[in-house]
Amino acid sequence: MAAVHFDLTTQTPRCAEWSLPGEPWLITGSPGNRYGFTCSKAGELHWFDWTAEQHPLHRLGVRSSGHDSLLECSDDGALVLLHGSLTTLWDRAAAQPLWTREGTQIASCAFWPGSHRLLCGLETGELVELDPQTGLTLRPICRLQWPLKLSIAPDGQSAVCSDKHGRCTVVELATGSCTWSHKSRSLSLARFAPDGRRLFVTNPEWGVDLAIYSLDSGQRLAAIGGTDEHVKDVQVSPEGVAYFYYCDSRLIAWDPARRSITCWFAAPGTQRFRSPRPL
């Protein structure tokens, strides 16, 4: 297995290679976190340290059965949730599960920033908080339509949920009330800016690959696009630079403050493509 991670200080890609006992399936890591996690199709769960020279893999364990669809970790890399036919929360340092539950119907999850609190979107549409120590439901928050993607604001007060129909909805976590929602052209993913007052949303409308919206009003503030291609994911640096990539693994760095693309990276063999432009 080979993976590329981007050094935000030098804006250069770094490649790491591992030998996994089986075909790689899922990989995750939090921005700014030194730890990453990977799960093979066989269910072998490992963690690694990006700062280590050789990126050795450390085995956490293996799921007992089923097929895995979700892998998420806390900001500090202490906890990682693996969901499939069973849902298990692992303690990285202890290399053992804290709990395992069956039939949770989790469609998405996110840890509160700087915390081990756990927010989950269920296939039934419910948005709930789970107890990270037991896996039991602490409180229901609201009901949406199949929340496939979740992101929580830096202050932990709001979350944005993306459903299977392409609608992004901003929710106040204390009350469960909806601040605003936006229907996108396809499956979208939203991330909060470091100030917590803006949202970066992928694929919001035709001709737009990535746009920034006001958290309070839902008004569009800036956008980049012109390719009509699908953006698969986006991460935002502490400086507010958006790093987003397309399905063919092209990575683009966009600085909205300068209204410019600061760098891009394409894997070897990538076909010719149109470059996005600020709109």
QUICOR-V399634 format. One record per helix or strand. SS is the DSSP state (alpha for helix, beta for strand). FROM is the first residue (numbers start at 1). TO is the last residue. If there is no record, write none. Layout:
# QUICOR-V399634
ss->{SS & SS}
from->{FROM & FROM}
to->{TO & TO}
This chain:
# QUICOR-V399634
ss->{beta & beta & beta & beta & beta & beta & beta & beta & beta & beta & beta & beta & beta & beta & beta & beta & beta & beta & beta & beta & beta & beta & beta & beta & beta & beta & beta}
from->{2 & 12 & 24 & 35 & 44 & 58 & 70 & 79 & 86 & 96 & 106 & 118 & 126 & 137 & 147 & 158 & 167 & 178 & 190 & 198 & 208 & 220 & 231 & 241 & 251 & 260 & 277}
to->{7 & 17 & 29 & 40 & 49 & 62 & 73 & 83 & 91 & 102 & 111 & 122 & 130 & 143 & 152 & 163 & 172 & 183 & 192 & 205 & 214 & 225 & 236 & 246 & 255 & 265 & 278}
